[in-house]
Amino acid sequence: MPRQTLTMLGLLGFGLMAASTAPARAETCDDLWYARNEIYKAQGYCFRTARGISAFGNAGCQYDAVEDVPLSNSQRRTVADIAREERARRCPR
């Protein structure tokens, strides 16, 4: 499944998790990781790990701390939903 499709599922499906008994779900822990971090990248997060830098780069980044990244309430809920799913699946950190 293309990453863009997963992102759309992440933004739409994870936001609906509480309201739906069968939410759209990402295929793998890697998909969840990518969807969550794509939100941070779009808002200017500066990645520190080799994995994050390799996947997203740091061009144009503005925020070194995740807590400083200006996320909308909807984005915060989506990130929290994805993180909850990562924990439920026992995805590596």
N, CA, C and O atoms as a GROMACS GRO file, in nm:
protein
  372
    1MET      N    1   0.085  -0.117   0.000
    1MET     CA    2   0.000   0.000   0.000
    1MET      C    3   0.090   0.124   0.000
    1MET      O    4   0.180   0.132   0.083
    2PRO      N    5   0.070   0.219  -0.088
    2PRO     CA    6   0.156   0.338  -0.094
    2PRO      C    7   0.147   0.418   0.035
    2PRO      O    8   0.044   0.420   0.102
    3ARG      N    9   0.258   0.483   0.070
    3ARG     CA   10   0.266   0.562   0.194
    3ARG      C   11   0.157   0.670   0.198
    3ARG      O   12   0.100   0.695   0.304
    4GLN      N   13   0.128   0.734   0.082
    4GLN     CA   14   0.027   0.840   0.082
    4GLN      C   15  -0.110   0.784   0.121
    4GLN      O   16  -0.186   0.849   0.193
    5THR      N   17  -0.140   0.665   0.074
    5THR     CA   18  -0.266   0.602   0.110
    5THR      C   19  -0.269   0.572   0.259
    5THR      O   20  -0.372   0.593   0.324
    6LEU      N   21  -0.158   0.524   0.312
    6LEU     CA   22  -0.151   0.495   0.455
    6LEU      C   23  -0.169   0.621   0.537
    6LEU      O   24  -0.234   0.620   0.642
    7THR      N   25  -0.110   0.731   0.488
    7THR     CA   26  -0.125   0.857   0.559
    7THR      C   27  -0.272   0.898   0.563
    7THR      O   28  -0.322   0.942   0.667
    8MET      N   29  -0.340   0.885   0.452
    8MET     CA   30  -0.481   0.919   0.449
    8MET      C   31  -0.559   0.829   0.545
    8MET      O   32  -0.646   0.877   0.617
    9LEU      N   33  -0.527   0.700   0.547
    9LEU     CA   34  -0.591   0.610   0.642
    9LEU      C   35  -0.560   0.652   0.784
    9LEU      O   36  -0.646   0.649   0.872
   10GLY      N   37  -0.436   0.693   0.805
   10GLY     CA   38  -0.396   0.737   0.938
   10GLY      C   39  -0.475   0.859   0.981
   10GLY      O   40  -0.524   0.865   1.094
   11LEU      N   41  -0.487   0.954   0.893
   11LEU     CA   42  -0.557   1.077   0.927
   11LEU      C   43  -0.707   1.056   0.939
   11LEU      O   44  -0.772   1.116   1.024
   12LEU      N   45  -0.761   0.970   0.854
   12LEU     CA   46  -0.904   0.946   0.858
   12LEU      C   47  -0.941   0.831   0.951
   12LEU      O   48  -1.026   0.845   1.038
   13GLY      N   49  -0.876   0.718   0.931
   13GLY     CA   50  -0.911   0.598   1.005
   13GLY      C   51  -0.881   0.606   1.153
   13GLY      O   52  -0.965   0.569   1.235
   14PHE      N   53  -0.762   0.653   1.189
   14PHE     CA   54  -0.727   0.658   1.330
   14PHE      C   55  -0.812   0.760   1.404
   14PHE      O   56  -0.841   0.742   1.523
   15GLY      N   57  -0.851   0.867   1.338
   15GLY     CA   58  -0.937   0.966   1.402
   15GLY      C   59  -1.075   0.910   1.432
   15GLY      O   60  -1.147   0.964   1.516
   16LEU      N   61  -1.112   0.802   1.364
   16LEU     CA   62  -1.243   0.742   1.383
   16LEU      C   63  -1.240   0.619   1.474
   16LEU      O   64  -1.343   0.556   1.494
   17MET      N   65  -1.124   0.585   1.528
   17MET     CA   66  -1.110   0.462   1.605
   17MET      C   67  -1.212   0.451   1.718
   17MET      O   68  -1.270   0.345   1.738
   18ALA      N   69  -1.234   0.557   1.790
   18ALA     CA   70  -1.325   0.550   1.904
   18ALA      C   71  -1.470   0.532   1.860
   18ALA      O   72  -1.550   0.473   1.932
   19ALA      N   73  -1.503   0.581   1.743
   19ALA     CA   74  -1.641   0.577   1.697
   19ALA      C   75  -1.674   0.450   1.618
   19ALA      O   76  -1.791   0.421   1.595
   20SER      N   77  -1.574   0.377   1.578
   20SER     CA   78  -1.596   0.262   1.490
   20SER      C   79  -1.547   0.135   1.556
   20SER      O   80  -1.446   0.135   1.626
   21THR      N   81  -1.619   0.026   1.535
   21THR     CA   82  -1.574  -0.101   1.589
   21THR      C   83  -1.472  -0.168   1.498
   21THR      O   84  -1.401  -0.258   1.541
   22ALA      N   85  -1.464  -0.126   1.372
   22ALA     CA   86  -1.369  -0.184   1.278
   22ALA      C   87  -1.296  -0.072   1.204
   22ALA      O   88  -1.322  -0.051   1.085
   23PRO      N   89  -1.205   0.000   1.273
   23PRO     CA   90  -1.138   0.113   1.209
   23PRO      C   91  -1.040   0.067   1.102
   23PRO      O   92  -0.993  -0.047   1.103
   24ALA      N   93  -1.012   0.156   1.010
   24ALA     CA   94  -0.907   0.130   0.911
   24ALA      C   95  -0.776   0.123   0.987
   24ALA      O   96  -0.751   0.205   1.075
   25ARG      N   97  -0.692   0.025   0.954
   25ARG     CA   98  -0.566   0.008   1.026
   25ARG      C   99  -0.450  -0.004   0.930
   25ARG      O  100  -0.464  -0.054   0.819
   26ALA      N  101  -0.337   0.043   0.976
   26ALA     CA  102  -0.215   0.029   0.899
   26ALA      C  103  -0.175  -0.118   0.900
   26ALA      O  104  -0.214  -0.193   0.990
   27GLU      N  105  -0.098  -0.157   0.803
   27GLU     CA  106  -0.057  -0.295   0.789
   27GLU      C  107   0.050  -0.337   0.890
   27GLU      O  108   0.044  -0.448   0.944
   28THR      N  109   0.146  -0.250   0.917
   28THR     CA  110   0.261  -0.290   0.998
   28THR      C  111   0.298  -0.180   1.097
   28THR      O  112   0.248  -0.068   1.091
   29CYS      N  113   0.388  -0.217   1.189
   29CYS     CA  114   0.443  -0.118   1.281
   29CYS      C  115   0.516  -0.009   1.204
   29CYS      O  116   0.511   0.108   1.242
   30ASP      N  117   0.584  -0.045   1.098
   30ASP     CA  118   0.654   0.055   1.016
   30ASP      C  119   0.556   0.155   0.957
   30ASP      O  120   0.586   0.274   0.951
   31ASP      N  121   0.440   0.108   0.913
   31ASP     CA  122   0.338   0.198   0.858
   31ASP      C  123   0.289   0.296   0.965
   31ASP      O  124   0.270   0.414   0.938
   32LEU      N  125   0.268   0.245   1.085
   32LEU     CA  126   0.225   0.331   1.196
   32LEU      C  127   0.332   0.435   1.226
   32LEU      O  128   0.301   0.554   1.241
   33TRP      N  129   0.456   0.391   1.236
   33TRP     CA  130   0.567   0.482   1.263
   33TRP      C  131   0.572   0.592   1.157
   33TRP      O  132   0.587   0.710   1.190
   34TYR      N  133   0.561   0.553   1.031
   34TYR     CA  134   0.569   0.649   0.922
   34TYR      C  135   0.454   0.750   0.930
   34TYR      O  136   0.476   0.870   0.918
   35ALA      N  137   0.333   0.702   0.949
   35ALA     CA  138   0.216   0.790   0.955
   35ALA      C  139   0.228   0.891   1.068
   35ALA      O  140   0.198   1.009   1.051
   36ARG      N  141   0.273   0.844   1.185
   36ARG     CA  142   0.288   0.934   1.300
   36ARG      C  143   0.395   1.040   1.274
   36ARG      O  144   0.374   1.159   1.298
   37ASN      N  145   0.508   0.996   1.224
   37ASN     CA  146   0.618   1.090   1.203
   37ASN      C  147   0.598   1.181   1.083
   37ASN      O  148   0.655   1.289   1.077
   38GLU      N  149   0.516   1.138   0.989
   38GLU     CA  150   0.484   1.226   0.876
   38GLU      C  151   0.408   1.350   0.924
   38GLU      O  152   0.426   1.458   0.868
   39ILE      N  153   0.327   1.334   1.025
   39ILE     CA  154   0.255   1.448   1.083
   39ILE      C  155   0.355   1.546   1.145
   39ILE      O  156   0.346   1.666   1.124
   40TYR      N  157   0.450   1.492   1.221
   40TYR     CA  158   0.552   1.579   1.281
   40TYR      C  159   0.637   1.648   1.174
   40TYR      O  160   0.667   1.767   1.188
   41LYS      N  161   0.675   1.577   1.069
   41LYS     CA  162   0.756   1.636   0.962
   41LYS      C  163   0.682   1.753   0.898
   41LYS      O  164   0.741   1.859   0.874
   42ALA      N  165   0.554   1.734   0.870
   42ALA     CA  166   0.474   1.839   0.805
   42ALA      C  167   0.467   1.966   0.888
   42ALA      O  168   0.446   2.074   0.834
   43GLN      N  169   0.486   1.953   1.019
   43GLN     CA  170   0.480   2.068   1.108
   43GLN      C  171   0.617   2.121   1.148
   43GLN      O  172   0.626   2.212   1.231
   44GLY      N  173   0.725   2.066   1.089
   44GLY     CA  174   0.857   2.124   1.110
   44GLY      C  175   0.948   2.058   1.212
   44GLY      O  176   1.045   2.120   1.256
   45TYR      N  177   0.918   1.935   1.250
   45TYR     CA  178   1.003   1.866   1.348
   45TYR      C  179   1.139   1.831   1.290
   45TYR      O  180   1.149   1.790   1.174
   46CYS      N  181   1.244   1.847   1.370
   46CYS     CA  182   1.380   1.809   1.332
   46CYS      C  183   1.411   1.671   1.389
   46CYS      O  184   1.423   1.654   1.510
   47PHE      N  185   1.422   1.574   1.302
   47PHE     CA  186   1.446   1.437   1.346
   47PHE      C  187   1.589   1.420   1.395
   47PHE      O  188   1.682   1.482   1.344
   48ARG      N  189   1.604   1.333   1.496
   48ARG     CA  190   1.735   1.307   1.555
   48ARG      C  191   1.788   1.168   1.521
   48ARG      O  192   1.909   1.147   1.514
   49THR      N  193   1.696   1.074   1.498
   49THR     CA  194   1.741   0.937   1.472
   49THR      C  195   1.777   0.920   1.325
   49THR      O  196   1.729   0.991   1.237
   50ALA      N  197   1.865   0.823   1.302
   50ALA     CA  198   1.904   0.793   1.163
   50ALA      C  199   1.781   0.752   1.082
   50ALA      O  200   1.768   0.789   0.965
   51ARG      N  201   1.691   0.677   1.145
   51ARG     CA  202   1.570   0.633   1.075
   51ARG      C  203   1.483   0.752   1.033
   51ARG      O  204   1.437   0.759   0.919
   52GLY      N  205   1.461   0.845   1.125
   52GLY     CA  206   1.379   0.962   1.095
   52GLY      C  207   1.442   1.051   0.989
   52GLY      O  208   1.374   1.098   0.898
   53ILE      N  209   1.571   1.074   1.002
   53ILE     CA  210   1.642   1.158   0.905
   53ILE      C  211   1.642   1.092   0.768
   53ILE      O  212   1.623   1.158   0.667
   54SER      N  213   1.663   0.961   0.766
   54SER     CA  214   1.663   0.888   0.639
   54SER      C  215   1.527   0.893   0.571
   54SER      O  216   1.519   0.910   0.449
   55ALA      N  217   1.421   0.879   0.648
   55ALA     CA  218   1.286   0.877   0.592
   55ALA      C  219   1.236   1.015   0.552
   55ALA      O  220   1.170   1.030   0.450
   56PHE      N  221   1.268   1.117   0.632
   56PHE     CA  222   1.208   1.249   0.613
   56PHE      C  223   1.306   1.362   0.587
   56PHE      O  224   1.269   1.466   0.533
   57GLY      N  225   1.432   1.343   0.625
   57GLY     CA  226   1.528   1.452   0.615
   57GLY      C  227   1.498   1.558   0.719
   57GLY      O  228   1.401   1.548   0.793
   58ASN      N  229   1.582   1.661   0.722
   58ASN     CA  230   1.561   1.771   0.816
   58ASN      C  231   1.558   1.907   0.746
   58ASN      O  232   1.567   2.010   0.812
   59ALA      N  233   1.546   1.906   0.616
   59ALA     CA  234   1.539   2.033   0.543
   59ALA      C  235   1.417   2.112   0.590
   59ALA      O  236   1.306   2.060   0.592
   60GLY      N  237   1.439   2.236   0.626
   60GLY     CA  238   1.331   2.324   0.667
   60GLY      C  239   1.274   2.297   0.806
   60GLY      O  240   1.172   2.354   0.843
   61CYS      N  241   1.340   2.210   0.882
   61CYS     CA  242   1.287   2.181   1.015
   61CYS      C  243   1.306   2.301   1.107
   61CYS      O  244   1.396   2.383   1.088
   62GLN      N  245   1.220   2.310   1.209
   62GLN     CA  246   1.223   2.425   1.298
   62GLN      C  247   1.220   2.389   1.447
   62GLN      O  248   1.257   2.470   1.531
   63TYR      N  249   1.175   2.267   1.480
   63TYR     CA  250   1.153   2.231   1.620
   63TYR      C  251   1.234   2.109   1.659
   63TYR      O  252   1.221   2.002   1.598
   64ASP      N  253   1.319   2.125   1.761
   64ASP     CA  254   1.402   2.014   1.807
   64ASP      C  255   1.329   1.923   1.905
   64ASP      O  256   1.365   1.806   1.919
   65ALA      N  257   1.229   1.973   1.972
   65ALA     CA  258   1.156   1.895   2.071
   65ALA      C  259   1.014   1.867   2.020
   65ALA      O  260   0.946   1.957   1.972
   66VAL      N  261   0.972   1.742   2.031
   66VAL     CA  262   0.838   1.703   1.986
   66VAL      C  263   0.731   1.789   2.054
   66VAL      O  264   0.631   1.827   1.993
   67GLU      N  265   0.753   1.821   2.181
   67GLU     CA  266   0.655   1.900   2.257
   67GLU      C  267   0.636   2.040   2.199
   67GLU      O  268   0.532   2.102   2.219
   68ASP      N  269   0.736   2.091   2.128
   68ASP     CA  270   0.729   2.226   2.072
   68ASP      C  271   0.662   2.232   1.935
   68ASP      O  272   0.630   2.341   1.887
   69VAL      N  273   0.639   2.118   1.873
   69VAL     CA  274   0.580   2.115   1.739
   69VAL      C  275   0.434   2.159   1.750
   69VAL      O  276   0.356   2.101   1.826
   70PRO      N  277   0.396   2.262   1.673
   70PRO     CA  278   0.258   2.313   1.681
   70PRO      C  279   0.160   2.224   1.606
   70PRO      O  280   0.145   2.235   1.484
   71LEU      N  281   0.094   2.135   1.680
   71LEU     CA  282  -0.005   2.046   1.619
   71LEU      C  283  -0.145   2.095   1.651
   71LEU      O  284  -0.171   2.149   1.759
   72SER      N  285  -0.236   2.077   1.556
   72SER     CA  286  -0.376   2.108   1.581
   72SER      C  287  -0.433   2.001   1.675
   72SER      O  288  -0.370   1.898   1.697
   73ASN      N  289  -0.549   2.027   1.730
   73ASN     CA  290  -0.614   1.928   1.818
   73ASN      C  291  -0.637   1.798   1.743
   73ASN      O  292  -0.620   1.689   1.798
   74SER      N  293  -0.676   1.809   1.617
   74SER     CA  294  -0.700   1.690   1.536
   74SER      C  295  -0.571   1.611   1.514
   74SER      O  296  -0.570   1.488   1.524
   75GLN      N  297  -0.462   1.681   1.486
   75GLN     CA  298  -0.333   1.614   1.469
   75GLN      C  299  -0.287   1.548   1.599
   75GLN      O  300  -0.233   1.437   1.597
   76ARG      N  301  -0.308   1.616   1.711
   76ARG     CA  302  -0.272   1.557   1.840
   76ARG      C  303  -0.349   1.428   1.867
   76ARG      O  304  -0.293   1.329   1.913
   77ARG      N  305  -0.479   1.431   1.838
   77ARG     CA  306  -0.561   1.311   1.856
   77ARG      C  307  -0.512   1.198   1.765
   77ARG      O  308  -0.504   1.083   1.808
   78THR      N  309  -0.481   1.231   1.641
   78THR     CA  310  -0.434   1.130   1.547
   78THR      C  311  -0.302   1.070   1.593
   78THR      O  312  -0.285   0.948   1.591
   79VAL      N  313  -0.208   1.155   1.634
   79VAL     CA  314  -0.079   1.107   1.685
   79VAL      C  315  -0.101   1.017   1.808
   79VAL      O  316  -0.038   0.912   1.819
   80ALA      N  317  -0.189   1.058   1.898
   80ALA     CA  318  -0.217   0.978   2.017
   80ALA      C  319  -0.280   0.844   1.980
   80ALA      O  320  -0.247   0.741   2.039
   81ASP      N  321  -0.371   0.845   1.883
   81ASP     CA  322  -0.434   0.720   1.838
   81ASP      C  323  -0.331   0.626   1.777
   81ASP      O  324  -0.332   0.506   1.803
   82ILE      N  325  -0.242   0.681   1.695
   82ILE     CA  326  -0.139   0.599   1.633
   82ILE      C  327  -0.046   0.542   1.740
   82ILE      O  328  -0.013   0.424   1.737
   83ALA      N  329  -0.003   0.626   1.833
   83ALA     CA  330   0.087   0.581   1.940
   83ALA      C  331   0.020   0.472   2.023
   83ALA      O  332   0.086   0.375   2.063
   84ARG      N  333  -0.109   0.485   2.050
   84ARG     CA  334  -0.183   0.384   2.124
   84ARG      C  335  -0.184   0.251   2.048
   84ARG      O  336  -0.166   0.144   2.107
   85GLU      N  337  -0.203   0.258   1.918
   85GLU     CA  338  -0.201   0.138   1.834
   85GLU      C  339  -0.062   0.076   1.831
   85GLU      O  340  -0.048  -0.047   1.832
   86GLU      N  341   0.041   0.161   1.826
   86GLU     CA  342   0.179   0.109   1.830
   86GLU      C  343   0.204   0.034   1.960
   86GLU      O  344   0.266  -0.073   1.960
   87ARG      N  345   0.156   0.088   2.072
   87ARG     CA  346   0.172   0.020   2.200
   87ARG      C  347   0.095  -0.111   2.203
   87ARG      O  348   0.145  -0.213   2.251
   88ALA      N  349  -0.028  -0.108   2.152
   88ALA     CA  350  -0.112  -0.229   2.152
   88ALA      C  351  -0.046  -0.340   2.070
   88ALA      O  352  -0.057  -0.458   2.104
   89ARG      N  353   0.020  -0.302   1.963
   89ARG     CA  354   0.088  -0.401   1.878
   89ARG      C  355   0.228  -0.435   1.928
   89ARG      O  356   0.296  -0.522   1.873
   90ARG      N  357   0.270  -0.364   2.033
   90ARG     CA  358   0.405  -0.382   2.088
   90ARG      C  359   0.512  -0.356   1.983
   90ARG      O  360   0.609  -0.430   1.969
   91CYS      N  361   0.492  -0.248   1.910
   91CYS     CA  362   0.588  -0.207   1.808
   91CYS      C  363   0.717  -0.161   1.877
   91CYS      O  364   0.712  -0.103   1.985
   92PRO      N  365   0.831  -0.187   1.815
   92PRO     CA  366   0.957  -0.139   1.873
   92PRO      C  367   0.960   0.013   1.874
   92PRO      O  368   0.900   0.078   1.788
   93ARG      N  369   1.029   0.069   1.970
   93ARG     CA  370   1.039   0.216   1.982
   93ARG      C  371   1.161   0.265   1.910
   93ARG      O  372   1.187   0.386   1.908
   0.00000   0.00000   0.00000
